[in-house]
């Protein structure tokens, strides 16, 4: 079922959103991109005579109640985004029957953080995989997960999956719940439809040159997507903390920089594979280094493989920035996931800014640019470039897994 074809009049819709938004120490939202992303779906249901039950997770409470991760902190912001007087709140997501039953068309109920229940993620708690009793505990938890999903499903007439950021997880609220609705009463939300289309645009409708920019601290977390992209891209820029694993693998000295000592051979394999496939692999050749992990640290520029002891690379240097921008220039398809440095510190954001500006310029020239992952999204927002890129994805891990070619449980649960 497509959400645009469904008649919500007089129906209760339970919608899985991704309201895992960043909060400051006072519980105030510092970036509301994910809330704004869900508004079209939520408003559509209300405008068409439906009642709305919103469910989400926040953070990683690991199955325990944590006041700092309560969704109660954001209900007023959600009300403001939806233009409603009030968002009612159910302080226990598994005991919201009465609140859901009393909901009238046009009204909104938000459930407390789903991950306060271990059943949401469906992983045994307090037992290691090596424990002989682990398999039995896992089986028991899967049964409890089904019961939890059935409880959530019982609140509503239809289910809408609109949380792309968690679509790669087979959780109670993202996939298992769909089993309790027939095909005519479960659907993807508008945000999910857009996300799936954007990924399809990058993978199935490639206009060349295709440039992928992968940042972040670890090669190990990105290796799957790096290998998958080798068969698709013309240019592959690897930046951020993983620069130093490559620099060390090539025989350099990286001082105190982040470096995966056990992934040096993997880095060399990536370099060899790029050469074999004819991919233009662009690595940072110079870095802005600091004598401590602080915005106020002393800094200097040096080669990425010649960093003295006591210093660490925190941003791409001027030569690297030029090389990145040159690779991006003239591209027709661009994927960006992960910053080029510690962009949160103003003194170490020049590398990420250079990438962002080059992507925006290429987009102005007609490229399709897909930005994904929390840090990359925060980058384009920080630099005021959000309206100059083609599409900003709300998913990090989900986007990467989709581009790796993996089936996302949250999509498969709806589309089969």
Number of C-alpha atoms within 10 A of each C-alpha: 14 14 18 14 7 15 13 22 15 14 20 27 25 27 29 25 29 24 25 20 19 16 16 9 7 8 15 13 14 10 16 16 18 22 20 13 21 25 17 14 21 24 17 16 25 22 13 16 18 24 27 27 27 21 23 22 24 19 16 13 19 15 19 11 16 14 10 15 20 21 24 20 16 18 18 15 16 21 15 12 15 20 11 15 11 15 22 19 19 21 15 14 21 17 14 20 15 10 16 23 12 8 19 15 18 18 19 26 21 26 27 24 28 27 26 23 19 20 24 26 21 23 19 20 14 6 13 10 11 8 9 10 11 16 13 11 16 17 14 14 20 20 12 17 24 21 16 24 23 20 18 25 22 18 22 21 16 23 29 26 30 27 31 31 25 28 29 25 17 19 24 26 34 31 23 21 26 25 15 18 18 12 15 11 20 27 26 27 26 21 22 26 17 15 25 16 13 21 20 14 16 19 18 10 12 16 15 16 18 24 28 26 24 23 24 21 23 19 27 14 11 18 15 15 17 23 14 13 21 22 13 19 25 21 25 25 21 24 30 28 27 25 33 34 27 29 24 20 20 15 11 16 18 26 21 18 24 18 22 20 11 10 16 19 14 17 23 16 12 18 18 13 16 22 13 10 13 14 19 17 21 17 22 29 21 22 29 24 30 24 19 16 16 13 16 12 12 12 18 14 17 18 20 28 23 17 26 15 12 13 20 24 33 29 31 34 25 19 14 23 23 17 17 27 20 13 23 29 19 20 25 19 27 27 21 22 24 26 32 36 27 25 23 14 15 10 16 24 21 21 28 27 21 20 25 27 19 22 33 24 18 23 22 13 13 14 24 25 27 24 28 24 21 23 19 25 24 19 23 23 15 14 14 12 16 18 11 17 22 19 18 22 28 26 24 21 21 26 29 20 17 20 20 17 14 12 14 19 20 29 22 14 21 22 12 8
